Amino acid sequence: MAKRALIIVAEEAEEMEVVITVDVLRRAGVEVHVAGLDGPGLVTCSRGVKLEPDVALADAQGPYDLVILPGGLGGVRRLSASAAVGALLREREAAGEKVAAICAAPATLVEHGVYRGRRMTSHPSVKAAVEAHATRLDDRVVVDGPLVTSQGPGSAFEFALELARELAGPAKVAEISPGMILPRAGA
């Protein structure tokens, strides 16, 4: 049975982080649902790209093996202010279920008081907030148990590949990577 992931998009989300993550996970055979925070209508991202969610967050039907929070400072502010997102994150943390956050989205974890004391990375714009809440590392991708965090648009492929590894396994990542013509490590 295919693994399932939910990525929550809000107005002003970072489109690269959304699209790259969804694309890589779908290449790996993960069933990804794009959920609009405010409903199923078009979401205008941080650089003006419009994305159409598959479903409204309120209508998303789990269970999900992974919940993903993309960055983009405006989108992160909306995710951080959402009671529904907070409740979902608290439920997942209590159950030990996987959550991933990229760019400024670790600030949403801080705002909702989840994953305190874990190892995380983030975009430099939210570094102080994350450092006050967690052990912040400067690595491009950090995995700490069920939590995966990453730094931003430039690390989106590494982030997405780590999520694919977590859900579909290293063999699947090795299978899908060559077709994306990604740079080799150390190149």
C-alpha positions in Angstrom: 0.0 0.0 0.0 1.4 3.4 -1.0 2.4 5.8 1.7 0.4 9.0 2.0 1.6 12.6 2.7 -0.3 15.8 3.3 1.3 19.2 2.4 -0.5 22.2 3.7 -0.3 25.3 1.5 -1.3 28.8 2.6 -1.3 32.1 0.8 2.4 33.3 0.3 3.8 29.8 0.6 7.2 29.3 -1.0 6.2 27.7 -4.3 9.6 25.9 -5.0 9.4 24.1 -1.7 5.8 23.0 -2.4 6.2 21.9 -6.0 9.6 20.2 -5.6 8.5 18.3 -2.6 5.2 17.2 -4.2 7.0 16.2 -7.4 9.8 14.2 -5.8 7.4 12.3 -3.5 5.0 11.5 -6.3 7.9 10.2 -8.4 8.7 7.9 -5.4 5.2 6.5 -5.5 3.9 8.5 -2.5 0.3 9.6 -2.6 0.5 13.3 -1.9 -2.5 15.5 -1.1 -2.0 19.2 -1.4 -4.3 20.8 1.2 -5.3 24.5 1.1 -5.2 26.0 4.5 -8.2 28.3 3.7 -10.1 26.0 1.4 -9.7 24.3 -2.0 -9.4 27.5 -4.1 -6.3 28.8 -5.8 -3.4 29.8 -3.5 -1.1 32.6 -4.6 2.4 31.8 -3.5 5.3 34.1 -2.5 6.4 34.8 -6.0 3.0 35.0 -7.6 2.7 31.4 -8.8 -0.8 30.1 -8.3 -1.3 26.6 -7.1 -4.6 24.7 -6.9 -4.9 22.4 -3.8 -6.4 19.0 -4.1 -8.5 19.5 -1.1 -9.3 21.9 1.7 -7.3 21.2 4.9 -10.7 20.9 6.7 -11.7 18.1 4.3 -8.4 16.2 4.2 -9.0 12.5 4.9 -6.2 10.8 6.8 -4.5 8.9 8.0 -1.2 10.3 6.6 2.2 8.9 7.0 3.7 12.4 6.9 2.5 16.0 7.2 4.6 18.7 5.5 4.8 22.4 6.2 6.4 24.5 3.4 8.1 27.9 4.1 7.5 31.3 2.7 7.3 33.8 5.5 3.7 35.0 4.8 2.5 31.4 4.5 4.3 30.4 7.7 2.6 33.3 9.6 -0.8 31.8 8.4 0.2 28.3 9.4 1.4 29.6 12.8 -1.9 31.4 13.4 -4.1 28.3 12.4 -5.7 26.5 15.3 -6.3 23.5 13.0 -2.6 23.3 12.1 -1.7 23.5 15.8 -4.1 20.7 16.7 -2.8 18.5 13.9 0.8 19.1 14.9 0.1 18.3 18.6 -1.7 15.1 17.7 1.1 14.0 15.4 3.8 14.8 18.0 1.9 12.9 20.7 1.5 9.9 18.4 5.2 10.0 17.3 4.1 10.5 13.7 6.2 12.1 11.0 6.2 15.9 10.4 8.5 17.9 8.1 9.1 21.6 7.9 11.3 23.6 5.5 12.6 27.2 5.4 10.7 29.4 7.9 8.2 26.6 8.7 10.0 25.4 11.8 8.7 28.7 13.3 5.3 27.1 13.0 6.5 24.3 15.2 7.8 26.9 17.7 4.5 28.9 17.6 2.4 25.8 18.3 4.8 24.6 21.0 5.7 21.2 19.5 8.9 19.3 19.1 10.6 21.4 21.8 14.2 20.5 22.5 14.5 18.5 19.2 17.3 19.1 16.7 16.2 21.3 13.8 17.4 23.5 11.0 15.6 26.5 9.4 16.0 29.5 7.2 18.2 32.2 8.9 15.2 34.5 9.1 13.7 32.4 12.0 17.0 31.3 13.5 16.5 33.1 16.8 13.0 31.7 17.4 14.1 28.2 16.5 17.2 28.4 18.8 15.0 29.5 21.7 12.9 26.3 21.2 15.2 23.6 19.9 18.8 22.7 19.2 19.3 24.5 15.9 21.9 23.1 13.5 23.2 24.7 10.3 22.9 21.5 8.3 20.8 21.7 5.1 18.5 18.8 6.3 18.1 17.6 9.8 16.4 14.4 10.8 15.5 13.9 14.5 13.2 10.9 15.0 9.9 11.6 13.3 10.9 15.3 12.5 12.6 16.4 9.3 13.6 20.1 8.8 15.4 21.9 6.1 16.8 25.4 5.3 14.9 26.7 2.3 14.4 26.8 -1.5 18.0 25.8 -2.2 17.8 22.7 -0.1 14.3 21.6 -1.3 15.6 18.7 -3.4 17.6 17.3 -0.5 14.6 17.8 1.8 12.2 16.0 -0.7 14.7 13.2 -1.3 15.0 12.7 2.5 11.2 12.5 2.8 11.1 10.0 -0.1 13.8 8.0 1.6 11.8 8.0 4.8 8.5 6.9 3.1 9.6 4.9 0.1 13.1 3.7 1.0 16.6 4.3 -0.2 16.2 1.9 -3.2 13.4 4.0 -4.6 15.4 7.2 -4.1 18.3 5.6 -6.0 15.8 4.7 -8.8 14.3 8.2 -9.2 17.3 10.4 -8.7 19.2 9.9 -12.0 16.2 11.1 -14.1 16.2 14.4 -12.2 19.8 15.1 -13.2 20.7 16.3 -9.7 24.3 17.4 -8.9 26.3 14.7 -7.2 27.3 15.1 -3.6 30.5 17.1 -3.4 30.3 18.2 -7.0 
